[in-house]
Amino acid sequence: MDIYQLALRPLLFNILQADPEQVHRSALDYLATLDRSKTFGSDILKASWRQWFCLADPRLEQTLWGKNFPNPIGLAAGFDKDGVAPGIWPTLGFGFAELGTVTYHPQAGNEKPRLFRLPNDLAALNRMGFNNLGSESMAARLIDRAPSPYPLGINLGKSKVTDEADAATDYAGSFQRLQNCGDYFVVNVSSPNTPGLRNLQAVDMLAKIVTAMQQVNHQLPILVKIAPDLAWEDIAAVVELSQNMGLAGIIATNTTIDKAPLTTKILPETGNLLVDEAGGISGAPLRDRSTAVIRYIYQTSQGRLPIIGVGGVFSADDAWDKITAGASLVQLYTGWTYQGPWTVLRILQGLLNKLEAHGLENIEQAIGFHKHFTNGSAEKNQVNPKT
């Protein structure tokens, strides 16, 4: 436990009962101000954060898409939607960060309230609706920044006002604006909060989007982010498309609309059963499903398609499960907001302990290597899609 979990989180969650979106906005505004500040005091604070929250060890490094990742733990898309604090994330221990989701047209998102804590389940319900200032605004903000010393991803979504038939043009337009601002780009076709968006996961629609983006710039790494609720055969189809079209990888997974484990839960803010509320669930209830999807992608692609694993990561054990299932990198969002700024440090320390315990020299050796013992022997974990 730390000061965040002992004092600050109970204050915000229980005593003040602060609105989650307002807390998020206030925290991000502060981080953005600190990121831009060049004063002596801000430099001292950022240096202190590097001492408190960061861990550098060559065993945690790896190179993907020609970029060095100092560690495998990244900030997931959704926290810094408009890229207002891109330089602050490494001071909090992250090895990379993903900005967005950003759309071609600015949009306000869905009606409030649209973000809800589920603390008893270590989860959150969100129906934000890609609220952001648009890709033109993000490009103007990022283009003049000094090159980032660590990888930045940019997550692209479809504008709500854009018809499904014009989705490829919408994604490609944002990509064109931002192509000089990010190290990798993500086609987000899996948020449940934009009507019809998940239809774009169908391989014919996805192929049109990828083709349009590759015509803009075929050299930059492009990944696709999928939903945890896809059927196994649909996931296999996305894997095949990704390999055939030269995609750089898959992010598994977005939030889930499967609220069956929370059937009896009531959302206090509305008085409605959770299963009747729109939006996607993130956090602990998503953990096992996202890991199973990672394992399935890894085996289906024979380990040749890099995977970024996200969903329900709170601890080193959670991150290790996703890495050994096949994820090269792991992202946090809900777990970080619940566990606080020391979370990344604790996970990285735990991953080093895991490497030592399993006799592995570096994190790359752990990718897809889930040890279990059968008749006294250690074997690669085999995928069971039904797990």
C-alpha positions in Angstrom: 0.0 0.0 0.0 1.1 3.6 -0.6 -0.1 7.1 0.1 -2.4 7.1 -3.0 -4.2 3.9 -2.0 -4.2 4.8 1.7 -5.4 8.4 1.5 -5.9 9.9 -1.9 -8.1 7.2 -3.5 -10.4 6.9 -0.5 -10.8 10.6 -0.4 -11.7 10.9 -4.0 -13.8 7.7 -4.3 -15.6 7.6 -0.9 -15.5 10.9 1.0 -15.7 13.5 -1.8 -17.5 11.0 -4.1 -15.8 13.0 -6.9 -17.1 12.6 -10.4 -14.6 10.3 -12.2 -14.5 12.3 -15.4 -13.9 15.5 -13.5 -11.1 13.9 -11.5 -9.6 12.6 -14.7 -9.8 16.0 -16.4 -8.2 17.8 -13.4 -5.4 15.3 -13.2 -4.7 15.5 -16.9 -4.8 19.3 -16.8 -2.2 19.3 -14.0 0.0 16.8 -15.9 -0.3 18.8 -19.1 0.8 22.0 -17.3 3.7 20.2 -15.7 4.7 18.7 -19.1 4.9 22.1 -20.7 6.6 23.9 -17.8 10.3 24.6 -18.0 10.7 26.1 -14.5 13.3 25.0 -12.1 10.6 23.7 -9.7 8.9 21.6 -12.3 12.2 20.1 -13.4 12.9 19.2 -9.8 9.5 17.5 -9.5 9.8 15.6 -12.7 13.3 14.4 -11.6 11.8 13.3 -8.3 9.1 11.4 -10.1 11.7 9.6 -12.2 13.4 8.5 -8.9 10.1 7.4 -7.3 8.2 5.8 -10.1 10.8 4.6 -12.7 12.9 1.5 -13.1 15.5 1.0 -15.8 16.9 -2.4 -16.5 18.2 -3.8 -19.8 16.3 -7.1 -19.2 13.1 -5.2 -19.7 14.0 -3.5 -23.0 13.0 -4.7 -26.5 12.9 -3.4 -30.0 9.7 -3.4 -32.0 9.0 -1.7 -35.4 12.5 -0.3 -35.2 11.8 1.5 -31.9 13.4 0.8 -28.5 10.9 0.2 -25.7 12.6 0.7 -22.4 10.1 -1.5 -20.7 6.9 -3.3 -21.8 4.4 -1.4 -19.7 2.5 1.4 -21.5 -0.3 3.8 -20.9 -3.4 2.7 -22.8 -5.4 4.9 -25.1 -8.2 6.9 -23.5 -6.3 8.7 -20.8 -4.6 11.3 -22.9 -7.2 11.6 -25.7 -5.8 14.8 -27.2 -2.1 14.3 -26.6 -1.8 17.2 -24.1 0.8 15.6 -21.9 2.9 13.3 -24.2 6.2 14.0 -22.4 5.1 13.3 -18.9 4.4 9.6 -19.1 8.0 8.3 -18.9 8.5 10.2 -15.7 5.7 8.0 -14.3 7.5 4.8 -15.3 5.8 4.0 -18.5 7.9 2.5 -21.4 5.5 3.9 -24.0 2.2 5.7 -24.2 -0.8 5.6 -26.7 -2.6 8.9 -27.3 -6.2 9.2 -28.4 -8.6 7.9 -29.4 -8.7 10.9 -31.8 -11.1 11.4 -34.7 -11.0 13.4 -37.9 -13.7 15.7 -36.8 -13.8 17.2 -33.3 -16.6 15.8 -31.2 -18.1 16.2 -27.8 -18.8 12.6 -27.1 -21.9 11.1 -25.5 -24.1 12.8 -22.8 -22.8 12.9 -19.3 -22.6 11.2 -16.9 -20.6 8.7 -19.0 -17.9 7.3 -16.8 -18.6 5.3 -13.7 -16.5 3.6 -11.1 -17.3 0.0 -10.0 -14.9 -0.2 -7.0 -16.1 -3.4 -5.6 -15.3 -5.1 -8.9 -12.1 -3.2 -9.6 -13.8 -2.1 -12.8 -15.2 0.9 -14.6 -18.1 1.5 -17.1 -17.5 4.0 -19.8 -19.6 5.3 -22.7 -17.4 8.3 -23.5 -18.0 8.3 -27.2 -14.6 9.4 -28.5 -14.8 12.9 -27.0 -11.8 14.8 -28.4 -10.6 17.9 -30.1 -9.9 16.3 -33.5 -6.9 15.1 -35.3 -6.0 18.5 -36.7 -5.8 19.9 -33.2 -3.6 17.0 -32.0 -1.3 17.4 -35.0 -0.8 21.1 -34.3 0.0 20.3 -30.7 2.5 17.5 -31.4 4.2 18.5 -34.6 6.6 21.0 -33.1 7.6 18.9 -30.1 11.1 17.5 -29.8 11.3 13.9 -30.8 10.1 11.7 -28.0 12.8 9.6 -26.3 10.3 6.8 -26.0 7.6 5.4 -28.3 4.3 7.2 -28.8 1.3 5.5 -30.3 -1.7 7.3 -31.7 -5.1 5.6 -31.6 -7.5 6.6 -34.4 -11.3 6.3 -34.4 -14.1 7.0 -36.8 -15.9 10.3 -36.4 -19.5 9.8 -35.3 -20.8 12.1 -38.2 -19.0 10.0 -40.8 -21.1 7.4 -42.5 -19.8 3.8 -42.3 -19.3 3.8 -46.1 -16.8 6.7 -45.7 -14.9 5.2 -42.7 -11.7 4.5 -44.7 -11.5 8.1 -45.8 -12.1 9.3 -42.2 -9.3 7.1 -40.8 -6.9 7.9 -43.6 -7.5 11.7 -43.1 -6.5 11.5 -39.5 -3.5 9.4 -40.3 -2.3 11.8 -43.0 -2.5 14.7 -40.5 -0.7 12.8 -37.7 1.8 10.6 -39.7 4.8 12.7 -38.5 3.7 12.7 -34.9 3.6 9.1 -33.8 5.8 5.9 -33.8 2.9 3.6 -34.4 -0.8 4.0 -35.2 -3.9 2.0 -34.1 -7.1 1.5 -36.1 -9.7 1.4 -33.3 -12.7 -0.4 -34.6 -13.7 -1.9 -31.3 -15.2 0.7 -29.0 -18.8 -0.1 -28.1 -19.6 3.6 -27.7 -19.8 4.8 -31.3 -22.8 3.4 -33.2 -21.8 0.9 -35.8 -18.1 1.1 -35.1 -17.7 -2.6 -34.3 -19.1 -3.4 -37.7 -15.8 -2.2 -39.1 -14.0 -5.2 -37.5 -15.5 -7.3 -40.4 -12.4 -8.1 -42.6 -13.8 -6.5 -45.8 -14.4 -3.2 -44.0 -11.1 -3.4 -42.1 -9.2 -4.1 -45.3 -10.6 -0.9 -46.9 -9.4 1.2 -43.9 -6.0 -0.4 -43.8 -5.6 0.0 -47.6 -6.5 3.7 -47.4 -4.0 4.3 -44.6 -1.2 2.4 -46.4 -1.7 4.5 -49.4 -1.0 7.5 -47.2 2.2 6.0 -45.7 3.0 2.3 -46.0 6.1 2.5 -43.9 4.6 3.4 -40.5 3.5 0.6 -38.2 -0.3 0.1 -38.2 -2.1 -2.1 -35.6 -5.7 -2.9 -35.2 -7.5 -2.9 -31.8 -10.2 -5.6 -31.4 -13.0 -6.2 -29.1 -12.9 -9.1 -26.5 -16.4 -10.1 -27.6 -15.5 -11.3 -31.1 -16.1 -15.0 -31.9 -12.9 -17.0 -32.3 -13.4 -17.5 -36.0 -13.7 -13.7 -36.4 -10.5 -13.2 -34.4 -8.8 -15.7 -36.7 -10.0 -13.7 -39.7 -8.5 -10.5 -38.3 -5.2 -12.3 -37.7 -5.2 -13.6 -41.3 -6.0 -10.2 -42.7 -3.3 -8.6 -40.5 -0.7 -11.0 -41.7 -1.7 -10.7 -45.4 -1.8 -6.9 -45.4 1.4 -6.5 -43.4 -0.1 -5.0 -40.3 2.4 -4.4 -37.5 0.3 -6.1 -34.8 -3.0 -6.4 -32.8 -4.1 -4.8 -29.6 -6.2 -7.1 -27.5 -8.5 -6.0 -26.2 -10.9 -3.1 -25.9 -13.7 -2.9 -23.3 -16.3 -5.6 -23.2 -20.1 -5.3 -23.5 -20.5 -8.7 -21.8 -21.9 -7.8 -18.4 -23.1 -11.3 -17.5 -20.7 -11.5 -14.5 -22.2 -8.3 -13.1 -25.9 -9.3 -13.7 -27.2 -8.4 -10.3 -25.2 -5.1 -10.0 -27.0 -1.8 -9.8 -25.3 1.4 -10.9 -25.9 3.8 -8.0 -25.7 6.9 -10.1 -28.7 5.8 -12.2 -30.5 3.2 -10.1 -30.5 0.9 -13.1 -29.2 -2.7 -13.4 -25.7 -2.6 -14.9 -26.7 -4.9 -17.7 -29.2 -2.3 -18.8 -26.6 0.4 -19.1 -24.9 1.3 -22.3 -21.1 1.3 -22.4 -18.1 -1.0 -22.0 -16.6 -2.6 -18.9 -12.9 -2.3 -18.2 -10.8 -3.5 -15.4 -10.6 -6.8 -13.5 -13.8 -8.5 -15.1 -12.0 -8.2 -18.5 -8.7 -9.7 -17.4 -9.2 -13.4 -18.2 -11.0 -12.9 -21.5 -8.4 -10.5 -22.8 -5.6 -12.9 -21.9 -7.4 -15.8 -23.6 -7.7 -13.7 -26.8 -4.0 -12.8 -26.6 -3.2 -16.5 -26.3 -5.4 -17.4 -29.2 -3.9 -14.7 -31.5 -0.4 -15.8 -30.5 -1.0 -19.4 -31.4 -3.0 -18.6 -34.5 -0.3 -16.3 -35.8 2.4 -18.8 -34.7 4.0 -16.0 -32.7 4.7 -13.9 -35.7 2.4 -11.0 -35.0 3.2 -8.7 -32.2 0.5 -8.2 -29.6 -0.2 -5.4 -27.2 -2.2 -6.8 -24.3 -4.6 -4.7 -22.3 -7.5 -5.4 -20.0 -7.5 -5.9 -16.2 -3.8 -5.4 -15.5 -3.3 -4.5 -11.8 -0.2 -6.4 -10.8 3.0 -8.1 -12.0 1.1 -11.4 -12.1 -1.5 -9.9 -14.4 1.1 -8.5 -16.7 3.1 -11.7 -16.7 0.1 -13.7 -17.6 -0.4 -11.6 -20.7 3.2 -11.6 -21.7 3.6 -15.3 -21.3 0.3 -15.8 -23.2 1.9 -14.0 -26.1 1.9 -10.2 -25.6 5.1 -8.3 -26.4 3.8 -5.2 -24.6 1.1 -4.5 -22.0 -1.0 -1.4 -21.4 -2.7 0.0 -18.2 -5.5 2.4 -17.6 -8.2 1.2 -15.1 -5.6 -0.6 -13.0 -3.4 2.5 -12.9 -6.3 4.7 -11.7 -7.2 2.3 -9.0 -3.6 1.4 -7.9 -1.9 4.8 -8.3 1.4 6.1 -9.6 3.6 3.4 -8.0 1.8 0.7 -10.0 4.2 0.6 -13.0 7.2 0.4 -10.7 5.7 -2.5 -8.7 4.8 -4.3 -12.0 8.3 -3.9 -13.4 10.0 -5.0 -10.2 7.6 -8.0 -10.2 8.5 -8.9 -13.8 12.2 -8.9 -13.0 11.5 -11.3 -10.2 9.5 -13.5 -12.6 12.4 -13.5 -15.1 14.8 -14.6 -12.4 12.4 -17.3 -11.0 12.0 -18.8 -14.5 15.6 -18.6 -15.5 15.0 -16.2 -18.3 17.5 -13.5 -19.4 15.1 -10.9 -20.7 11.5 -10.0 -21.3 11.5 -11.1 -24.9 12.2 -14.7 -23.8 9.0 -14.6 -21.7 6.7 -13.7 -24.7 4.5 -16.7 -25.3 6.3 -18.8 -22.7 3.8 -19.9 -20.1 5.4 -22.6 -18.0 3.2 -25.2 -16.5 4.3 -28.6 -15.3 3.0 -31.9 -16.7 4.8 -35.0 -15.5 7.6 -32.8 -14.2 8.3 -31.1 -17.5 7.9 -27.4 -18.5 6.1 -26.8 -21.8 4.8 -24.0 -23.9 1.2 -23.2 -23.0 -1.3 -24.5 -25.5 -4.3 -22.4 -26.4 -7.7 -23.5 -25.4 -10.1 -21.0 -27.0 -12.8 -21.9 -24.5 -10.8 -20.8 -21.5 
